[in-house]
Amino acid sequence: MSHTIRTRVTAIAALAALTLAGCSSDPEPTADSGTSGTSTATAASGGATGTDRESDTDRQKIPRLRAYLHSTMAFGAPMINFDKDGELREYADEIDVDYWDSVDQLRAAMMQGDAQVAATPAYTAANLYNKGIDVRLIGQVVWGMLYVLGPDTAEEGNWDELKGQKVAVVMPGEMVDLVFSYLLAENGLDKESDITYVPVNDPRQAVGMLAKGEVDWAVLPEHLATVALKKTAESGKNLKRVFNLQEEYGKATGGPARFPMAGLIMPGELVDAHPELPAAILDEVTDTTAKVNGGDDATIKAIAEQYEMPEQLVRDIIPRLNLEVVPASESRKQYEEFLKILATVNPDVYGGTLPDDRFYAE
């Protein structure tokens, strides 16, 4: 088994990945994307056919099983043991992990067979599918990790506290912004007139603005929110989480205090050729997620090493990542509701049409 995880981020550089960039402004797919499903599956499955699924003893391994992740702790933690535990060796000759930085990279990897499973923001998966790229959603993993930081004197949960305030919002137009904008409107505030909206492309810049007092409010994902609180305290500013956007989402929708923020996709024809593989991958990720949430020492140590952070800080962050593996077929209703809610802010965010039955792996 090959181990090719490339740790390309230092602790502070990893923070920038936490915005979970999406597809709201994706360019159209290339002209040959309509036929990409066949080439993707051929590369990904090694030419395997449906006859490979009869039994464990007859199963033909695929040459490689590569997990393609966004370099954020929310994605990385549940997959930290992906190429180490050996549970997937009966399915693939080679198992490894790589990272994507942009949706263009993710799209290319899925079309060219360079990724057999990928972690994506919720609407990115639907957007790819609606643009003719044959991907299947196999499950949800991250259930919301967004917070609004503000002065420690502010009343928690009171949206009127934001009136007239400068609010830094990381990655305008993407997941953080979309969820915040929806909740702002649901609580009777206009983003254009009731607050001074400060779009910030680089999440590290938002932390610096808080520390310097250039803004007193910021909408941030974990684990960036935790680091921002630590840095601002060191600079003499006392901030806190004034809004837990997961809880605010529950209040606004009348449902659970969480939303299907990110999940796992696979190439469609690989799923068709190896229908046992999605469940095997979800089992692997479920086992690791249980270790993460349970504070398993070895797992926490591996995460701390991957992200170059103290183990205790990792333990503090884990509960706020809201990690739970739920198969696509079981989470479909919540997923579709979330997509429709995001579309109230940006109608084109997932491609305009809810994915059909084929999109959801059984």
Secondary structure, 3 states (H helix, E strand, C coil): CCCCCCCCCCHHHHHHHHHCCCCCCCCCCCHHHHHHHHHHHHHHHCCCCHHHHCCCCCCCCEEEEEEEEECCHHHHHHHCCCCCCCCCCCCEEEEEEEEECCHHHHHHHHHHCCCCEEEEEHHHHHHHHHCCCCEEEEEEEECCCEEEEEECCCCCCCHHHHCCCEEEEECCCCHHHHHHHHHHHHCCCCCCCCCEEEEECCHHHHHHHHHHCCCCEEEEECCHHHHHHHHHHHCCCCEEEEEEHHHHHHHHHCCCCCCCCEEEEEEHHHHHHCCCHHHHHHHHHHHHHHHHHHCCHHHHHHHHHHHCCCHHHHHHHHHHHCEEEEEHHHHHHHHHHHHHHHHCCCCCCCCCCCCCHHHECC
